Amino acid sequence: MKKPLFIIGILSCIVVSLLVTRIGLVNSISTTGITLVNIQKEIADLKDQNELLEVQYLQAASYTNLDKKATKLGYIPVTSEVDLSVPIPLALR
């Protein structure tokens, strides 16, 4: 008589422990899902910001923009060109 009650008690403890474990796992999974959604939103925001920064960089590095800045700083265009592929004589006769 004691043996079946002991087995039922052990099985009941196992079932209760499995239920508690399942509740804990489901809770952690749901929290992880919320965190995942927040991280995905942050990734999307950072990608948008990255695209905007890339456009700003390309605009700042454009030749027309660099030419305007150089003109404002007082640089003048070079009028003479030096071709390094043609040998220059060391001394003129």
N, C-alpha and C positions, 0 to 999 in steps of 0.2 A: 504494500500500500504506500509506503514511503518512497519507493523508487519511482513510480509514475509522477508523483507530486514533485519530486526533485527534478526530473527531466522536464516537466512542464515549467517549473520555475526557471531553469537554465534557459530554455527556449524563449520564455517571456523576456528574460534579461537580454538575450541576444537580439530579439526583435526590437526592444526599446532602444538599445544602443545603436542598431542600424538606422532606426528612424531619426534619432538625434544626429547621427553622422550625415544622413541624407539632408536634413534641414540645414545643417551647417554648410554643406557643399552647395546647395541651391542658393543660399544666402550669399556665399562668396562669388558664385557665378553671376548672380544678378548685379552685385556691386562691380564686378569686373566689366560687365556689359556697359554700365553707366560710364565707367572710366574710359572704356574703349571709344564710346561715342564722343566724349569730351576730347580725347586725343585726336580723333579723326577730324573734329571741327578745328582744332588747333593746327593740324597739318594743312587743311584747306586754306585757313587764314594765312599761314606762312607761305604757301605756294602763291597766293594772290599777291602778298607783299613782295615776294621774290620777283614776280613778273614786273611789278611796278618799279622795283629797284633796277632791274635789268634795262627797262626802257629809259629810266633816268640816266643810267650809266652810258648807254649807247648815244643818248642825246648829248651828254657832256663830252664824250669822246669823239664826236663827229668833227670832221675837218672844218666845216663852216663855223662851228662853235669855237674850236681851237683858234681859227683865224681871227675871229672877233676878239677873243681874249688877248691874243698876241698883239693885235692892233691897239687895243686899249692900254696894254703895258708898254707900248712904244717900240715894239719890234717892227723892222721894215723888211720887205721881201728881198731876197738875195738876187742881185742882178747878174753876177758872174757865176759861171758853173765850172767846176773842176772835174775833169774826167780822170779817174785814177787808173783806168785800164790802159791809157796811153802813157808810155814812159816819158818822163820829163827830163830834159837834158840837165846835167849837173852844172855845166858852165856854157855860156854863150860865147862864140868866137867873135 
